[in-house]
Amino acid sequence: MKFTCEKSVLLKEITIAQEIISSKNAISILSNIYLEAENDSLIIKATDIKVNFETRVPVTVLEEGSTTVFGDKFLGIINSIPDGELEFDQSDTKIIIKPTLKKARFQLKSIASDKFPEFPVPSTNDLFELPVKEFKEMILQTVFAVSDDETRYFMNGVFFEKQGEKLIMVATDGRRLAYIDKAVGANIKDFAGIIVPPKILNIIMKRAGDEGLVAISITDKIIFIKFGSYQLSSVLIEGQFPNYHRVIPESQSHSFSMNRFEVLDALRRVSLLVEQKSRRVYLGVAPGVITISSEESDIGTAKEEIPCKYDGEEISIALNYRYIEEPLKVMSEDEISIHFTEPNKVITIKPVPEKDYFHILMPMQLD
């Protein structure tokens, strides 16, 4: 196998491939990236067995062939070379990498491509498409709320289902819940709810543009996602996702609204003096004003006031500042509203005007 290509074209794709790879896996082939040169394109594959990645980039093929190469060192070499054209020449159990404009030469051991795992193939019968921009918004509004508690593995991913003419994504870690739905009409075939690992969703967020469509196919155990030149698949998380409908309040009798950027700025400053274990901040809500405050034992306190729209009784709500900061960061509207019934019951954060998503938080104890 022999080919030449621009460093910048290759670097982006090898970086993604290395993100996928399980470099500490005992099976050495899983630390390798698959390369196949044919028809003036280079096929790049990477896998950690659960998540599979494949793409194509344009190259000048001088000799067709395939191999696999240790991903970490391969990426390091490409990163170290100045921009320009690179030449790759593979034979037997080694691959030689040379920049055309520098007198540098790197040689890496390779493993035969026939030892690389076969990727599952999606079914075209249940394939559906939706705008990639909408799919990315669904991921953006939910993936940060996934639990990292491996004992509750069924919450270690984003729940994805179709209900009627809507696609729904939900994530929760037991103390907060993120929800979004998108109207898609009746053209998409019904499928049972699945739990998608965040790894594949984060790759989509990083690499997908805002134009075009994303194609999705779902089987009992695997989700396949294709956009642009990328083909991804992931083993689904098994288990029963919690009944999120029971967490969503039917109605909440009080609400206040404020500027999202003012809240984020105040939280950033006030969080400098929070207890690191609890991350507790206090919202003191009174007509026309919210006081955001924190206290770090034996060190100090912080307090800031910002204007709000509210005409009810004065209340105090204690929240983990990260749990309120993270949803506010991914919302796009200038104004947000917080809905509640009692200070110690769940609150709901919504954009103003209301859209197709919201975030639910469980308050902390007022110490």
Secondary structure, 3 states (H helix, E strand, C coil): CEEEEEHHHHHHHHHHHHHHCCCCCCCHHHHEEEEEEECCEEEEEEECCCEEEEEEEECEEEECEEEEEEHHHHHHHHHHCCCCEEEEEEECCEEEEEECCCCCCEEEEEECHHHCCCCCCCCCCCCEEEEHHHHHHHHHCCHHHCCCCHHHHHHCCEEEEEECCEEEEEEECCCEEEEEEEECCCCCCCCCCEEECHHHHHHHHHHCCCCCEEEEEECCCEEEEEECCEEEEEECCCCCCCCHHHCCCCCCCEEEEEEHHHHHHHHHHHHHHCCCCCCEEEEEEECCEEEEEEEECCCEEEEEEEECECCCCCEEEEEEHHHHHHHHHHCCCCEEEEEECCCCCCEEEEEECCCCEEEEECCECCC
